[in-house]
Amino acid sequence: MNSPSWLANQSLGTMSFQLPRSGYAPRAAFYEDNGYLRLLNQILQLELGSVELYRKCGSKLDVDQAETFAEEHRLQARAINSMILSHRGIPSHNGFAFSSEISLLTTRISRHFPEDFARRTTRASCLQVEKSLRRRYKQALDAAPYRDRMQLTEHVQCIHQHISHLSLHS
């Protein structure tokens, strides 16, 4: 004897099948679960700290260049924020920002030392932050899905320009 569900499917002329659970519904990857999203959040923190760094230390650098660098880092932070959201992650805007701590330290140091020393210290701290960002971006490129790689590569190129500019003028 045939079951009623088999008869119903037979009379409608439809065939149904069930996908395996892993392909049935995409799983949300949250900040705590995904190493790539944790790395993107670290980059976001560094980008936001870089904006603060260039704003506070702009008087010790070329002011126009510092404003340009701050704007580029702000745009990169927005892009990273969007990238985190597109992967169903939660952007982390609070917490310890390494760059802001460095900027506070360098501005305090610059008050007590000669102008030349203050400029060198500021450039060196900006260079360290840029190199740290480059290192994080390269780690992210290794773990990034295909759709994120082009944008991350553009960010790395921008950081290379910042590093070369800071290295030439130190």
N, C-alpha and C positions, 0 to 999 in steps of 0.2 A: 504494500500500500504506500502511496506517495504522500509526503507531508504537504500541508496546506501552503507553506511558503514556496515549495518547489512548484506547485501548481500555479500559484500567483505569478511567479517569474516566468513560467512557461507560457501562460496565457498572454502576458504582455509582450512577449518576444524580446525581453531584455535579459542581459546577463550581468551580474554584478560580481565584483571581487573586492577584496580588501587589501590595501597596501600594508606593508610592514609598518610597525609603529615608528621606526626611525624616519621613514619617508612620509609618514602621514601628516604630521604637524611639525613645523620647524620649532626647534627649541630655542628659547630666548637665552642669550649669553649675557649674563650680568657681570658687572665689574669684578666681583669676587671670583667668578668662575673662569674667566678668560684672561690668559697672560697677555695677549695682544691688546686687549682693552686696558689692562693695567699699564702697559707700556705707553699707550696713547694718552692716558691720563697723566702719566709722569711727564710726557712731552708737553701736554697742555699746561701743567704747572710751571715748567721751565719757560715756556713761551710767555706766559703771563708775568713771570718774574723778570724776564728780559725786557718787557715793556716798561716795567717799573724802573729797572736798572738804567735804561737809556734816558728815561725822563728825569731821574734824579741826578744822573751824572752827566747830563748834556752840557753843562757849563764847562766841564773839564775836557770835553771832546769838541769836535766841530759841531756846532749847534744844529745846523741844517742836516748834517749826516746823522746825528743822534735822533732827530725827529723822524727822518726817513727810516732808520732802522727800527724805531719804536712802532711806526705805522706798519711796516712789513711784518713784524712779530705779532702785532695785533690781528692782522689779516690771517696769518698762519694759525693763530690760536682759534679764530673763528672756524677756519677750515677743519682743524683737528676736532673741535667741538662738534661740528656737523658730522664728521666721520664717526665719532663715538656714538652719536645718536643713530646713525644709519645702521650700526651694528647692534642696535638695541641695548647699548650701554648707558651708563649714567655718568655724565661729565662731572668731574670733581673740581670745583672752583675754589675750594678752601683747603687749608692745610699749610704745611711748611713749604715755602717757596725759597729755594736756595738762592736765587738771584736777588730777591729783595733783601735778604740778610747781607749779602755781599755789598749791595748798593748802599745800605745804611752804614756799613763798616767803612767803605771807601769815602763816603762823604764826610764822615767824622774824622778820618785820617787826614783828608785833604785840608781841613781847617788848621791843623797844627804843624804841617810840614810845608816846605817851599812849593811853589806852584809847579815847578818841573817834576818834582817827585810825585805830587798829587796826580798829575796828568798820566805819568807812567803807570802808577798804581791803578788808576781808573781804566786805562787801556788794557792792562794785564788782566783785570777782573772781567772786563767785557769779553776779552779773548777766551778766557777760561769758560765762561758761560756758553759762548758760541761753540767751542769745542765739545763741551758736554752735550749740547743739543745735537751736534753732528753725530756723536756717538750713539745717542738714543735713536735718532732717525735711521741710522744704519741698522740698528737692531730691529727696528720696526719694519724696515724694508725686507729683512730676512723672513719675518713672520707674516707679512702683509698678504692679503688676498690680491688677486690680479687687479681688481677694480680700484684699489687704493695706491698702487705702486707709482702711477704717473704723478699723482699729486704729491706723494712723499718725496719723489725724486726732484720735483720742482722746489720743494722746501729745502732739500739738501743743497741744491745749486745756489739758492739764495743765501744760505748760511756760508757756503764756500766764498761767496762774494764778500760777505761781512768779515770773514776771517782774513781774507787777502787784503782788504782795505785796512783793517786794524793792524795787521802785521807790517804793512808798508809804512804806516804813519807812526810806528812806535819808536 
